[in-house]
C-alpha cells in the first residue's frame, strides 16, 4: 500500500507541476504564489488554515485523496462534478465543515434531505473510502472537511482544469441543518439579485458568483431543475429556440422529470473549460440561474461572462482564487468542531 500511494504522490505532484507550468506559459499570475505558510485566520478563530498542514503528520494524505478521486472519475466521469458540488454545498451551509456528510439521527435532520441535495448529491461513498484509508494510515488527523476541499481540487484537475494549493486545517461540525441548507444554497431558478445576495451573505463577491458558476462546465441536471427553461421562447430576442426545443424533446411529458438528465455543458460535458460561458452567450444555458448571467438584464455579470469567453486563462485564474476564498468560509463562532473518525457521524 505504501508504494502505491508513493506512486500516486509522484503522479499528483507531476500533474500539479505541469498545471503550474501551463499557468506560467499562459501568463497567469497565480495569487496562491504569494500566500504564506500560515495563510488564513478565520474571523471567528474557528479554525486556522495553512498550506502543507499534513506534510509532516500525514504525508500520504493528498496522494490518498488523489488516488481515490482518480479512480472514481475514471470509472464515472460525472463523479468529478459530484465531488466538486459536495464541497460547494458544504461550504454554503454554515461554512466548510463537512456538515453535508452527516447522516440524520433521531435528534437531528441533516442536509442530505434538503431540497437542493435530496436524490441529487453524489459521491458520499468516495469520501467514505478516502476517510477509511486515511484513518488506517494516520488516525484522526485529516478532517472530512479538508477531504472535501482536496477532492474538489483534484476533480477539477483530473477533468482538465487548473491546479491550486489547498489550504487545510478545517474542523468537522458537530451538527447539520436541513433548514439552513434549504435557505442558503442558491436555487436553479434564482435571478441575479438573489444569486448576488446569497453569495454576498457569505462574503463572496458578484465576480466570485459568476466565476464559481463556471463549475457548471461539468455535470448534469434533472429535468425538473430547468423546467422554467422549457417554456422559454415566444418573441424573446436572446432565446435559442433550437436549444429549447431539444430540451423540450428530452423532457417530454413521457419522461421521468426526476430521473432524466441533461448535460450542464452539452459541448464538453466531462472537461473543465470555459465552454460553459460560450454556451451562455449562445443562449444554451441549461438552468435559469445560468441563463440570467447573460440575459438577466445585468451588464456586470454579462461582462464577466464575455471576458471568460475571450480569455480561458482568466477564468482558470479567477476560479482558483474564488475556490480558495470559498474554502475559507468558517462556521459561526462557538460552533466547535472535531476530526471525525467516520464522516457520516460525530465521534
C-alpha positions in Angstrom: 0.0 0.0 0.0 2.8 2.4 0.8 4.4 2.0 -2.6 1.0 2.5 -4.3 0.4 5.8 -2.5 4.0 6.8 -3.1 3.4 6.3 -6.8 0.2 8.3 -6.6 2.0 11.0 -4.7 4.6 11.3 -7.5 1.8 11.3 -10.1 -0.1 14.0 -8.2 3.0 16.2 -7.9 3.7 15.8 -11.6 0.2 16.9 -12.6 0.4 19.9 -10.2 3.8 20.9 -11.6 2.5 20.5 -15.2 -0.5 22.7 -14.5 1.6 25.4 -12.7 3.9 25.4 -15.7 1.0 25.8 -18.1 -0.2 28.7 -16.0 3.1 30.4 -16.5 3.0 29.8 -20.2 -0.4 31.4 -20.4 1.0 34.4 -18.5 -1.3 33.7 -15.5 -0.1 35.1 -12.2 -1.5 32.7 -9.6 -2.4 34.5 -6.3 -1.5 31.3 -4.5 2.2 32.0 -5.1 2.0 34.9 -2.7 0.4 33.1 0.2 2.3 32.5 3.4 2.5 29.1 5.1 0.0 30.4 7.7 -2.4 32.0 5.3 -5.7 32.5 7.0 -7.1 33.0 10.4 -10.9 32.8 10.3 -12.6 35.9 11.6 -14.2 33.8 14.3 -11.0 31.9 15.1 -13.0 28.7 14.5 -10.0 27.4 12.6 -6.7 28.5 11.1 -5.9 27.3 7.6 -2.4 26.6 6.4 -0.7 25.3 3.3 1.0 22.0 3.7 -0.6 21.2 7.1 -0.3 17.5 6.7 3.1 17.4 5.2 4.8 16.1 8.3 1.9 14.5 10.3 0.3 12.6 7.3 2.5 13.0 4.2 0.4 10.5 2.2 -2.8 12.4 2.7 -3.1 14.2 -0.6 -1.9 11.2 -2.5 -4.6 9.0 -0.9 -7.3 11.5 -1.8 -6.0 11.9 -5.3 -5.8 8.2 -5.9 -9.4 7.6 -4.9 -10.7 10.6 -6.9 -8.7 9.5 -9.9 -10.3 6.0 -9.7 -13.8 7.4 -9.2 -13.6 9.9 -12.1 -12.1 7.2 -14.4 -15.0 4.8 -13.5 -17.6 7.6 -13.8 -16.6 10.9 -15.3 -19.7 12.5 -13.8 -18.2 12.0 -10.4 -15.9 14.9 -10.9 -18.9 17.3 -10.9 -20.4 15.4 -8.0 -17.3 15.8 -5.7 -17.0 19.5 -6.7 -20.6 20.0 -5.9 -20.3 18.3 -2.5 -17.7 20.9 -1.5 -19.9 23.8 -2.7 -23.0 22.6 -0.9 -21.0 22.0 2.3 -19.4 25.5 2.3 -22.7 27.3 1.6 -24.2 26.0 4.8 -22.5 27.3 7.9 -19.1 27.2 6.4 -16.8 24.4 5.1 -17.2 21.9 8.0 -18.4 18.7 6.3 -21.9 19.1 7.8 -23.2 17.9 4.4 -21.8 14.5 5.1 -23.7 13.8 8.4 -26.5 11.3 8.3 -29.8 12.0 10.0 -30.1 11.0 13.7 -33.1 10.7 15.9 -32.4 14.2 17.2 -31.1 15.9 14.0 -32.4 16.2 10.5 -29.3 16.8 8.4 -28.6 18.4 5.0 -28.8 15.3 2.8 -32.6 15.5 2.6 -32.7 19.3 2.0 -34.4 20.3 -1.3 -31.1 21.2 -3.2 -29.5 17.9 -2.0 -32.1 15.1 -1.8 -31.6 12.5 -4.6 -29.1 14.8 -6.1 -25.8 14.9 -4.2 -23.5 12.1 -5.0 -20.0 10.9 -4.1 -20.5 10.1 -0.4 -19.1 6.6 -0.9 -16.0 8.0 -2.4 -15.4 10.2 0.6 -16.1 7.2 2.8 -13.3 5.2 1.1 -10.9 8.1 1.3 -11.6 8.6 5.0 -11.2 4.8 5.7 -7.8 4.8 4.1 -6.7 8.0 5.9 -7.9 6.6 9.3 -5.8 3.5 8.6 -2.6 5.5 7.8 -2.9 8.4 10.2 -5.9 8.1 12.5 -7.9 11.2 13.4 -5.6 13.6 11.6 -7.3 14.7 8.4 -10.7 16.2 8.7 -13.6 15.3 6.5 -14.0 19.0 5.6 -10.4 19.0 4.3 -11.0 15.9 2.3 -13.9 17.6 0.6 -11.7 20.6 -0.3 -8.9 18.4 -1.6 -11.2 16.1 -3.6 -12.9 19.1 -5.2 -9.5 20.4 -6.4 -8.4 17.0 -7.7 -11.8 16.6 -9.5 -11.2 19.8 -11.4 -7.5 19.0 -12.1 -8.4 15.5 -13.4 -11.0 17.0 -15.7 -8.6 19.3 -17.4 -9.0 22.3 -15.1 -6.5 24.4 -13.1 -4.5 23.3 -10.1 -4.1 25.2 -6.9 -2.8 24.5 -3.4 -5.5 23.7 -0.9 -5.4 25.4 2.5 -6.0 22.9 5.3 -7.0 22.9 8.9 -10.8 22.8 8.8 -12.7 21.1 11.6 -15.7 18.8 11.2 -19.0 20.1 12.5 -21.0 18.5 15.4 -24.3 19.2 13.7 -26.1 19.8 10.4 -29.2 21.7 9.4 -31.7 20.9 6.8 -33.3 24.3 7.2 -30.0 26.2 6.6 -29.4 24.1 3.5 -32.8 24.9 2.1 -32.3 28.6 2.9 -28.6 29.2 1.9 -28.0 27.2 -1.2 -28.9 29.1 -4.4 -31.8 27.5 -6.4 -31.7 26.7 -10.1 -34.3 29.3 -10.8 -32.6 32.2 -9.0 -32.4 35.6 -10.6 -29.2 37.7 -10.5 -30.2 39.8 -7.4 -30.9 36.6 -5.5 -27.7 35.0 -6.5 -25.7 38.1 -5.6 -27.4 38.3 -2.3 -26.8 34.7 -1.3 -23.1 34.9 -2.3 -22.6 38.3 -0.6 -24.1 37.0 2.6 -21.1 34.7 2.8 -18.6 37.3 1.9 -18.3 36.3 -1.8 -18.5 38.9 -4.5 -20.6 39.1 -7.7 -17.3 38.2 -9.5 -17.0 35.1 -7.3 -20.6 34.2 -8.1 -20.1 34.3 -11.9 -16.7 32.6 -11.6 -17.9 29.8 -9.4 -20.9 29.3 -11.6 -18.4 28.1 -14.1 -18.3 24.8 -12.2 -21.3 24.0 -14.3 -18.9 23.3 -17.1 -19.1 19.8 -15.5 -22.1 17.7 -14.5 -25.8 17.1 -15.3 -29.1 18.3 -14.1 -32.6 16.7 -13.9 -35.4 18.0 -16.0 -37.4 19.4 -13.1 -34.5 21.7 -12.2 -34.7 23.5 -15.5 -38.5 23.2 -16.1 -38.8 27.0 -16.4 -36.4 26.9 -19.4 -38.7 24.6 -21.3 -41.3 27.4 -21.5 -38.8 30.0 -22.8 -39.4 31.2 -26.3 -42.0 33.4 -27.8 -40.6 36.7 -29.0 -37.7 37.0 -26.6 -34.7 38.1 -28.7 -32.0 36.1 -26.8 -33.7 32.7 -26.8 -32.0 29.9 -28.7 -35.2 28.2 -29.9 -33.3 25.2 -31.3 -31.7 24.6 -27.8 -35.1 25.0 -26.1 -36.7 22.6 -28.4 -34.0 20.0 -27.8 -34.7 20.3 -24.0 -38.5 20.0 -24.6 -37.9 16.8 -26.6 -35.6 15.4 -23.8 -38.0 16.3 -21.1 -41.2 15.4 -22.9 -44.4 14.5 -20.9 -43.4 10.9 -21.2 -40.1 11.5 -19.5 -39.4 11.0 -15.8 -38.5 14.6 -14.8 -36.8 13.2 -11.6 -34.5 10.9 -13.5 -33.9 12.3 -17.0 -30.6 14.1 -17.1 -29.2 16.8 -19.4 -25.6 18.0 -19.5 -25.0 21.4 -18.0 -22.4 21.8 -20.8 -23.6 19.9 -23.8 -20.4 20.6 -25.8 -17.6 19.3 -23.5 -19.6 17.8 -20.5 -16.6 16.0 -18.9 -14.0 18.6 -19.5 -13.3 21.6 -17.2 -13.0 24.5 -19.6 -14.7 27.8 -20.5 -17.3 26.2 -22.8 -20.0 26.9 -20.2 -19.6 30.6 -20.8 -19.5 30.1 -24.6 -22.8 28.3 -24.2 -24.3 31.1 -22.2 -23.7 33.8 -24.8 -25.1 31.3 -27.4 -28.4 31.0 -25.5 -27.5 27.5 -24.3 -27.5 27.9 -20.5 -29.3 25.0 -19.1 -30.5 26.3 -15.7 -32.4 29.6 -15.4 -29.8 30.7 -12.9 -27.2 30.1 -15.6 -29.1 31.9 -18.4 -29.7 35.1 -16.3 -26.0 35.7 -16.1 -26.2 37.0 -19.7 -30.0 37.5 -20.2 -31.0 38.8 -16.7 -30.5 42.5 -17.6 -27.3 42.8 -15.5 -24.5 44.3 -17.6 -21.9 43.5 -14.9 -22.5 39.7 -14.9 -22.7 39.6 -18.7 -19.4 41.5 -19.0 -17.7 38.9 -16.8 -19.1 36.0 -18.9 -17.9 37.6 -22.1 -14.4 38.1 -20.6 -14.2 34.4 -19.8 -15.3 33.5 -23.3 -12.5 35.6 -24.7 -9.9 34.6 -22.1 -10.0 31.0 -20.8 -6.8 31.6 -18.7 -8.5 34.5 -16.9 -11.4 32.1 -16.0 -9.0 29.5 -14.7 -7.0 32.0 -12.6 -10.1 33.6 -11.1 -11.7 30.2 -10.5 -8.7 29.2 -8.4 -8.9 32.3 -6.4 -12.6 32.0 -5.8 -12.3 28.4 -4.8 -9.7 29.3 -2.2 -11.9 32.2 -1.0 -14.9 29.9 -0.7 -12.8 27.3 1.1 -12.1 29.8 3.8 -15.8 30.1 4.9 -15.7 29.3 8.6 -18.5 28.1 10.9 -20.0 30.6 13.3 -18.1 31.4 16.4 -18.7 28.9 19.2 -19.8 26.1 16.9 -16.9 23.9 17.9 -15.6 21.1 15.8 -13.6 17.8 15.7 -11.9 15.5 13.3 -14.4 12.7 12.7 -13.4 9.1 12.5 -16.4 8.5 10.2 -17.5 11.3 8.0 -21.2 10.3 8.4 -21.4 10.7 12.2 -19.9 12.7 15.0 -17.5 10.9 17.2 
